[in-house]
């Protein structure tokens, strides 16, 4: 996946599953390795959690064994986070997590920011 695709998918995840503040995901698994459980794959999430879910297809609560990591996907995930960070700093003057967790933030603003970051990534052909 390209970073732009991850960011668009993250916006869709927020629309589908809901948005969250304070932690990456509204539901944390009892067993950190149980990230494939349905409630962990569909719980509301913050913008960073949505980017992770879009990149890996699951809520990453703990990093899997290194042998399980798809390095291309890992790179695309990092770049998607970078584009989101650049977008939020440029447009809102904050870090993405700080911005996401502000009390006045709305889900619609988070979706718009993810789409804006995706547009920036597309502009860079990523």
N, CA, C and O of each residue as an XYZ file, in Angstrom:
504
protein
N       0.826     -1.188      0.000
C       0.000      0.000      0.000
C       0.867      1.247      0.000
O       1.960      1.269      0.565
N       0.358      2.273     -0.641
C       1.027      3.567     -0.622
C       0.569      4.340      0.620
O      -0.512      4.075      1.148
N       1.384      5.294      1.089
C       0.966      6.119      2.225
C      -0.381      6.808      1.985
O      -1.194      6.903      2.905
N      -0.625      7.284      0.776
C      -1.912      7.939      0.486
C      -3.075      6.968      0.658
O      -4.137      7.356      1.146
N      -2.889      5.723      0.267
C      -3.935      4.711      0.418
C      -4.189      4.401      1.892
O      -5.332      4.214      2.309
N      -3.117      4.349      2.669
C      -3.253      4.107      4.109
C      -4.028      5.246      4.760
O      -4.910      5.005      5.584
N      -3.706      6.476      4.397
C      -4.380      7.636      4.996
C      -5.852      7.698      4.594
O      -6.703      8.014      5.425
N      -6.161      7.403      3.338
C      -7.567      7.353      2.921
C      -8.312      6.245      3.662
O      -9.441      6.434      4.114
N      -7.663      5.086      3.780
C      -8.281      3.973      4.503
C      -8.479      4.330      5.973
O      -9.487      3.949      6.569
N      -7.532      5.054      6.563
C      -7.657      5.478      7.962
C      -8.866      6.401      8.136
O      -9.593      6.285      9.122
N      -9.084      7.307      7.194
C     -10.261      8.184      7.256
C     -11.534      7.350      7.202
O     -12.483      7.614      7.939
N     -11.558      6.348      6.336
C     -12.725      5.469      6.236
C     -12.935      4.663      7.513
O     -14.072      4.407      7.909
N     -11.846      4.266      8.154
C     -11.934      3.516      9.413
C     -12.565      4.386     10.501
O     -13.412      3.911     11.258
N     -12.162      5.652     10.584
C     -12.758      6.552     11.575
C     -14.253      6.708     11.289
O     -15.069      6.708     12.211
N     -14.604      6.841     10.014
C     -16.027      6.953      9.659
C     -16.794      5.678     10.012
O     -17.920      5.751     10.504
N     -16.200      4.525      9.768
C     -16.865      3.238      9.992
C     -16.913      2.838     11.465
O     -17.960      2.442     11.977
N     -15.758      2.947     12.143
C     -15.631      2.397     13.496
C     -15.804      3.433     14.601
O     -16.043      3.079     15.756
N     -15.686      4.695     14.253
C     -15.774      5.750     15.248
C     -14.407      6.282     15.623
O     -13.377      5.669     15.343
N     -14.424      7.430     16.261
C     -13.199      8.143     16.619
C     -13.041      8.130     18.137
O     -14.022      8.044     18.875
N     -11.800      8.217     18.587
C     -11.487      8.087     20.011
C     -10.382      9.071     20.386
O      -9.562      9.449     19.550
N     -10.372      9.473     21.637
C      -9.320     10.331     22.174
C      -8.685      9.683     23.400
O      -9.324      8.898     24.101
N      -7.432     10.016     23.646
C      -6.764      9.602     24.878
C      -5.904      8.362     24.757
O      -4.851      8.282     25.389
N      -6.318      7.404     23.971
C      -5.522      6.209     23.692
C      -5.719      5.875     22.218
O      -6.618      6.414     21.572
N      -4.900      5.006     21.695
C      -5.008      4.655     20.280
C      -6.353      4.000     19.958
O      -6.946      4.268     18.913
N      -6.822      3.152     20.849
C      -8.056      2.404     20.610
C      -8.932      2.451     21.859
O      -8.419      2.446     22.978
N     -10.244      2.497     21.673
C     -11.178      2.557     22.798
C     -11.231      1.248     23.566
O     -11.609      1.235     24.738
N     -10.860      0.153     22.930
C     -10.868     -1.163     23.558
C      -9.462     -1.717     23.517
O      -8.868     -1.816     22.444
N      -8.931     -2.072     24.639
C      -7.615     -2.698     24.711
C      -7.810     -4.179     25.008
O      -8.605     -4.520     25.884
N      -7.114     -5.067     24.313
C      -7.298     -6.499     24.563
C      -6.759     -6.902     25.927
O      -5.799     -6.321     26.434
N      -7.397     -7.909     26.505
C      -6.892     -8.436     27.774
C      -5.519     -9.053     27.561
O      -4.630     -8.922     28.402
N      -5.354     -9.726     26.431
C      -4.063    -10.300     26.053
C      -3.508     -9.444     24.919
O      -4.097     -9.429     23.838
N      -2.389     -8.723     25.121
C      -1.853     -7.835     24.087
C      -1.575     -8.533     22.757
O      -1.499     -7.869     21.722
N      -1.422     -9.850     22.764
C      -1.179    -10.565     21.507
C      -2.485    -10.884     20.776
O      -2.453    -11.376     19.648
N      -3.622    -10.613     21.399
C      -4.921    -10.958     20.824
C      -5.473     -9.812     19.972
O      -6.633     -9.426     20.114
N      -4.633     -9.275     19.088
C      -5.029     -8.116     18.294
C      -5.975     -8.469     17.158
O      -6.538     -7.566     16.538
N      -6.170     -9.739     16.865
C      -7.074    -10.149     15.789
C      -8.517    -10.291     16.270
O      -9.423    -10.440     15.450
N      -8.747    -10.248     17.577
C     -10.094    -10.343     18.112
C     -10.967     -9.256     17.482
O     -10.515     -8.125     17.309
N     -12.207     -9.589     17.142
C     -13.096     -8.656     16.438
C     -13.231     -7.311     17.161
O     -13.176     -6.263     16.517
N     -13.405     -7.323     18.478
C     -13.573     -6.051     19.185
C     -12.315     -5.193     19.092
O     -12.408     -3.967     19.148
N     -11.150     -5.804     18.951
C      -9.906     -5.055     18.820
C      -9.699     -4.542     17.397
O      -8.967     -3.575     17.184
N     -10.335     -5.181     16.436
C     -10.193     -4.750     15.040
C     -11.214     -3.704     14.649
O     -11.081     -3.096     13.587
N     -12.238     -3.468     15.473
C     -13.308     -2.553     15.077
C     -13.641     -1.499     16.129
O     -14.608     -0.758     15.958
N     -12.881     -1.413     17.193
C     -13.146     -0.412     18.225
C     -12.841      0.986     17.689
O     -11.978      1.136     16.824
N     -13.533      2.010     18.187
C     -13.189      3.376     17.812
C     -11.700      3.634     18.074
O     -11.115      3.053     18.988
N     -11.098      4.505     17.266
C      -9.665      4.750     17.390
C      -9.327      6.206     17.090
O     -10.091      6.917     16.438
N      -8.182      6.625     17.573
C      -7.690      7.963     17.269
C      -7.089      7.946     15.866
O      -7.045      6.901     15.216
N      -6.630      9.093     15.406
C      -6.061      9.154     14.060
C      -4.850      8.236     13.916
O      -4.692      7.589     12.880
N      -4.004      8.169     14.925
C      -2.831      7.299     14.854
C      -3.233      5.824     14.864
O      -2.656      5.013     14.139
N      -4.214      5.486     15.680
C      -4.722      4.111     15.705
C      -5.345      3.733     14.380
O      -5.189      2.603     13.918
N      -6.056      4.674     13.761
C      -6.672      4.408     12.456
C      -5.607      4.193     11.386
O      -5.770      3.343     10.511
N      -4.521      4.956     11.449
C      -3.429      4.774     10.484
C      -2.814      3.388     10.664
O      -2.546      2.696      9.682
N      -2.591      2.984     11.906
C      -2.041      1.648     12.165
C      -2.996      0.562     11.691
O      -2.578     -0.400     11.048
N      -4.282      0.716     12.008
C      -5.264     -0.286     11.588
C      -5.327     -0.371     10.064
O      -5.437     -1.464      9.509
N      -5.258      0.771      9.389
C      -5.291      0.780      7.926
C      -4.056      0.099      7.341
O      -4.152     -0.615      6.343
N      -2.912      0.319      7.955
C      -1.665     -0.247      7.435
C      -1.561     -1.747      7.667
O      -1.083     -2.480      6.801
N      -2.009     -2.207      8.835
C      -1.783     -3.601      9.219
C      -3.033     -4.458      9.266
O      -2.943     -5.675      9.425
N      -4.206     -3.836      9.129
C      -5.445     -4.604      9.162
C      -5.847     -5.046     10.551
O      -6.738     -5.880     10.709
N      -5.196     -4.494     11.557
C      -5.511     -4.847     12.946
C      -5.046     -3.722     13.840
O      -4.258     -2.872     13.425
N      -5.524     -3.717     15.047
C      -5.056     -2.764     16.045
C      -3.729     -3.276     16.585
O      -3.679     -4.323     17.230
N      -2.687     -2.560     16.332
C      -1.368     -2.973     16.834
C      -1.202     -2.477     18.245
O      -0.917     -1.299     18.462
N      -1.373     -3.343     19.193
C      -1.193     -2.967     20.588
C       0.252     -3.212     20.991
O       0.850     -2.404     21.702
N       0.805     -4.311     20.543
C       2.222     -4.594     20.742
C       2.782     -4.978     19.381
O       2.050     -5.467     18.521
N       4.037     -4.765     19.192
C       4.642     -5.109     17.919
C       4.778     -6.615     17.795
O       5.179     -7.285     18.747
N       4.446     -7.151     16.628
C       4.593     -8.600     16.451
C       6.067     -8.967     16.360
O       6.938     -8.099     16.297
N       6.323    -10.241     16.355
C       7.707    -10.694     16.190
C       8.257    -10.118     14.888
O       7.514     -9.948     13.922
N       9.532     -9.823     14.859
C      10.134     -9.206     13.672
C       9.903    -10.040     12.423
O       9.796     -9.485     11.330
N       9.826    -11.327     12.552
C       9.621    -12.166     11.373
C       8.228    -11.967     10.775
O       7.999    -12.322      9.619
N       7.290    -11.402     11.550
C       5.935    -11.186     11.062
C       5.756     -9.840     10.362
O       4.693     -9.579      9.797
N       6.764     -8.991     10.389
C       6.630     -7.644      9.857
C       6.873     -7.628      8.352
O       7.883     -8.142      7.872
N       5.952     -7.042      7.622
C       6.104     -6.799      6.197
C       6.826     -5.451      6.098
O       6.232     -4.412      6.386
N       8.093     -5.458      5.696
C       8.897     -4.245      5.725
C       8.362     -3.161      4.794
O       8.478     -1.976      5.109
N       7.782     -3.535      3.662
C       7.186     -2.530      2.777
C       6.021     -1.837      3.469
O       5.892     -0.614      3.413
N       5.178     -2.624      4.118
C       4.025     -2.065      4.820
C       4.498     -1.203      5.991
O       3.920     -0.150      6.265
N       5.537     -1.647      6.673
C       6.098     -0.882      7.777
C       6.585      0.481      7.278
O       6.347      1.501      7.925
N       7.261      0.500      6.139
C       7.738      1.754      5.556
C       6.593      2.659      5.136
O       6.641      3.870      5.355
N       5.559      2.073      4.530
C       4.398      2.865      4.103
C       3.669      3.432      5.322
O       3.192      4.567      5.288
N       3.583      2.650      6.391
C       2.955      3.118      7.633
C       3.735      4.307      8.187
O       3.138      5.311      8.577
N       5.049      4.204      8.225
C       5.883      5.296      8.737
C       5.709      6.552      7.888
O       5.604      7.655      8.423
N       5.679      6.387      6.574
C       5.502      7.542      5.691
C       4.123      8.164      5.858
O       3.990      9.388      5.826
N       3.093      7.337      6.037
C       1.737      7.861      6.261
C       1.720      8.703      7.531
O       1.141      9.789      7.548
N       2.347      8.213      8.589
C       2.441      8.978      9.838
C       3.198     10.283      9.638
O       2.851     11.309     10.223
N       4.234     10.236      8.807
C       5.013     11.430      8.502
C       4.149     12.467      7.781
O       4.174     13.646      8.131
N       3.388     12.030      6.778
C       2.510     12.965      6.062
C       1.453     13.556      6.991
O       1.137     14.743      6.905
N       0.914     12.731      7.871
C      -0.078     13.232      8.824
C       0.563     14.267      9.741
O      -0.024     15.315     10.009
N       1.757     13.974     10.214
C       2.472     14.915     11.078
C       2.745     16.236     10.385
O       2.543     17.301     10.967
N       3.201     16.170      9.149
C       3.469     17.396      8.390
C       2.187     18.199      8.187
O       2.174     19.420      8.347
N       1.128     17.508      7.837
C      -0.142     18.188      7.584
C      -0.646     18.892      8.846
O      -1.015     20.065      8.799
N      -0.661     18.186      9.954
C      -1.173     18.752     11.206
C      -0.295     19.920     11.671
O      -0.815     20.940     12.125
N       1.027     19.778     11.561
C       1.911     20.886     11.949
C       1.684     22.107     11.060
O       1.626     23.234     11.552
N       1.555     21.883      9.747
C       1.374     22.991      8.808
C       0.017     23.677      8.986
O      -0.053     24.905      9.018
N      -1.043     22.908      9.099
C      -2.398     23.461      9.134
C      -2.834     23.857     10.543
O      -3.542     24.849     10.716
N      -2.418     23.092     11.543
C      -2.933     23.311     12.899
C      -1.850     23.672     13.926
O      -2.176     23.993     15.069
N      -0.584     23.625     13.542
C       0.493     24.005     14.448
C       0.635     23.128     15.672
O       0.958     23.623     16.751
N       0.401     21.843     15.528
C       0.472     20.917     16.670
C       1.005     19.576     16.195
O       1.211     19.364     15.000
N       1.224     18.679     17.139
C       1.540     17.299     16.778
C       0.209     16.573     16.569
O      -0.805     16.981     17.134
N       0.196     15.516     15.777
C      -1.069     14.816     15.531
C      -1.754     14.296     16.794
O      -2.974     14.406     16.915
N      -1.006     13.740     17.723
C      -1.630     13.183     18.925
C      -2.171     14.297     19.805
O      -3.292     14.205     20.307
N      -1.380     15.353     19.997
C      -1.861     16.503     20.782
C      -3.124     17.087     20.134
O      -4.099     17.381     20.826
N      -3.103     17.250     18.833
C      -4.238     17.814     18.100
C      -5.468     16.911     18.216
O      -6.571     17.395     18.467
N      -5.279     15.597     18.035
C      -6.381     14.635     18.129
C      -7.063     14.699     19.492
O      -8.284     14.574     19.586
N      -6.275     14.895     20.549
C      -6.798     14.793     21.909
C      -7.330     16.108     22.488
O      -7.759     16.140     23.642
N      -7.308     17.171     21.719
C      -7.873     18.431     22.215
C      -9.382     18.276     22.412
O     -10.057     17.665     21.583
N      -9.916     18.831     23.512
C     -11.347     18.660     23.819
C     -12.282     19.160     22.724
O     -13.365     18.603     22.546
N     -11.895     20.187     21.996
C     -12.776     20.750     20.967
C     -12.737     19.999     19.634
O     -13.500     20.315     18.721
N     -11.848     19.004     19.521
C     -11.699     18.262     18.261
C     -12.964     17.495     17.947
O     -13.690     17.085     18.852
N     -13.233     17.298     16.653
C     -14.386     16.496     16.225
C     -13.915     15.392     15.288
O     -12.837     15.477     14.698
N     -14.727     14.371     15.162
C     -14.416     13.272     14.245
C     -14.322     13.792     12.814
O     -13.459     13.358     12.051
N     -15.198     14.712     12.450
C     -15.164     15.274     11.100
C     -13.855     15.964     10.794
O     -13.349     15.869      9.676
N     -13.294     16.661     11.780
C     -11.996     17.321     11.583
C     -10.877     16.291     11.415
O      -9.948     16.494     10.633
N     -10.973     15.204     12.143
C      -9.965     14.148     12.037
C     -10.025     13.505     10.653
O      -8.987     13.279     10.031
N     -11.211     13.215     10.173
C     -11.371     12.641      8.836
C     -10.824     13.610      7.789
O     -10.110     13.197      6.875
N     -11.154     14.892      7.916
C     -10.669     15.892      6.954
C      -9.141     15.981      6.970
O      -8.525     16.126      5.914
N      -8.526     15.897      8.146
C      -7.069     15.955      8.237
C      -6.431     14.717      7.597
O      -5.428     14.826      6.891
N      -7.011     13.550      7.844
C      -6.481     12.329      7.214
C      -6.580     12.434      5.694
O      -5.657     12.027      4.988
N      -7.679     12.970      5.184
C      -7.837     13.159      3.730
C      -6.849     14.207      3.212
O      -6.287     14.047      2.129
N      -6.639     15.277      3.980
C      -5.671     16.295      3.579
C      -4.262     15.738      3.509
O      -3.515     16.037      2.577
N      -3.899     14.930      4.491
C      -2.575     14.296      4.488
C      -2.459     13.316      3.314
O      -1.398     13.209      2.699
N      -3.545     12.604      3.003
C      -3.545     11.689      1.855
C      -3.337     12.468      0.564
O      -2.610     12.016     -0.320
N      -3.965     13.631      0.446
C      -3.768     14.477     -0.736
C      -2.311     14.902     -0.859
O      -1.752     14.898     -1.956
N      -1.691     15.270      0.264
C      -0.267     15.636      0.245
C       0.589     14.461     -0.221
O       1.513     14.643     -1.015
N       0.288     13.264      0.264
C       1.048     12.078     -0.130
C       0.853     11.791     -1.624
O       1.807     11.445     -2.320
N      -0.381     11.934     -2.112
C      -0.638     11.725     -3.538
C       0.128     12.732     -4.392
O       0.660     12.397     -5.451
N       0.171     13.967     -3.909
C       0.897     15.023     -4.616
C       2.380     14.647     -4.757
O       3.028     15.008     -5.740
N       2.899     13.931     -3.782
C       4.289     13.464     -3.806
C       4.410     12.106     -4.505
O       5.477     11.491     -4.497
N       3.322     11.648     -5.102
C       3.256     10.354     -5.800
C       3.530      9.178     -4.863
O       4.165      8.191     -5.233
N       3.017      9.324     -3.618
C       3.178      8.231     -2.652
C       1.812      7.788     -2.143
O       1.725      6.876     -1.321
